[in-house]
Amino acid sequence: MNPKTLQYLMGHSDIGVTLNTYTHLGLEDATDELKRMEELENARKELEKNKEEKHVSQKMFRAI
């Protein structure tokens, strides 16, 4: 659930109370986030690689 929504529903005036009470992180959560960051970086590299490649144009071929 969105933390701000939960804050509203629980009646907390400070988001810190909500986050400190209802969020619990562990090693598995951290590992998952690092994996997502790695996947994002790989996707960015792939996009940059594709930008650098010259795309084949139909003008390069001649109909016989």
N, C-alpha and C positions, 0 to 999 in steps of 0.2 A: 504494500500500500504506500502511496505517496506520503512521505513524512509530514508534510504540511496538512494533508487531509486528516491524518491520524492525530496531529496536534489539535486541530479544530474539534474533532470528535471527542477527544479525551479532556478538552477544556484547559489545556496547558497554555499559559501565556508565553512561555519560553520554549522554543524548539529544542533547546539543550536538554530539558527535562524529558521530552518525548524520546529524543535520540538515545539518551543515556539509559532510559528505562526499557525501551522496546527494541533496541537493536543489539544483537550479540554476534560478534564476528569471531571466526576461528581461522586456523591455518588453511582449511579447505576453501573458505571464502576468499582469502588472499591469493591462493593459488589460482582460483578461477578468474579473478580479476587480472592477474598477470598474464594468464593465457589469452584473455580477451585483448589485452594490450598488444601482445605479440601478434595475434591474428590481424589486428588493425594495422600494425606496422608492415606486415607482409602484404596486406591489401594495398597500402599506399605505395610500396615498392613496385608491386605489379602494375599499378596505374601509371607510375612514372616510366616503367619499362615499356609499356604499351604506347605512351606518348612519344618515346624516342624512336620506336620502330616506324619505318616508312611504310605507309599503307600502299598496297598495290592499286594502281589506277587502271581503269579500263583502257586508257589512252596508251598504255604500255604494250597492249596486244593488238595485233593486226588480224583481221578476219581473212581467211584464205578461201 
